[in-house]
Amino acid sequence: MKKSIYNTYLHPTENSTVIYNALTDTTIVIPDKIICDTNILDLNESLLSKLVTEGFIVDDIVDERDEFIKSALAIEKNDTSFHLIINPTINCNFHC
């Protein structure tokens, strides 16, 4: 088991850690800096299970970069839907 390469760790307080996984777009708050300072296999079983389920921890054989590329290509080849984000600013040329 290994930590996902897509994890970002924030420590808003001394007693908590916020972990965001960009691949699964999931956030979790856990007590202390347990995930950063502890061996993964030393975590309690329920926390380890939750972290695996949410994609924060993956199997050693998983190639996350390859999975991301496959996922991105599948989205790109999908011609059944079109996703458009319009993000106008104060200086928008359309004068919304």
GIRA-V752690 format. One record per pair of residues at least 24 apart in sequence whose C-alpha atoms are under 10 Angstrom apart, sorted by sequence separation. I is the first residue (numbers start at 1). J is the second residue. D is the distance in whole Angstrom. If there is no record, write none. Layout:
# GIRA-V752690
[[I	J	D] [I	J	D]]
This chain:
# GIRA-V752690
[[9	33	9] [9	35	9] [28	54	9] [9	36	8] [27	54	9] [26	54	7] [28	56	9] [25	54	9] [26	55	8] [27	56	9] [24	54	7] [25	55	9] [26	56	9] [24	55	7] [3	35	9] [19	51	10] [23	55	8] [24	56	9] [3	36	10] [21	54	8] [22	55	10] [23	56	9] [21	55	7] [22	56	10] [20	55	10] [21	56	6] [20	56	8] [21	57	10] [2	39	10] [3	40	8] [19	56	8] [2	40	7] [1	40	7] [2	41	9] [1	41	8] [23	64	9] [23	65	10] [23	67	10] [23	68	7] [4	51	10] [3	51	9] [4	52	10] [7	55	9] [8	56	10] [23	71	10] [3	52	9] [6	55	9] [7	56	6] [2	52	10] [6	56	8] [7	57	9] [1	52	9] [4	55	7] [5	56	9] [6	57	10] [3	55	9] [4	56	5] [5	57	9] [3	56	6] [4	57	5] [5	58	9] [2	56	9] [3	57	5] [4	58	6] [2	57	6] [3	58	6] [4	59	9] [1	57	7] [2	58	6] [3	59	9] [4	60	10] [1	58	6] [2	59	6] [3	60	9] [1	59	4] [2	60	6] [4	62	10] [5	63	10] [6	64	8] [1	60	5] [2	61	9] [4	63	10] [5	64	7] [6	65	9] [1	61	9] [2	62	9] [4	64	8] [5	65	9] [1	62	9]]
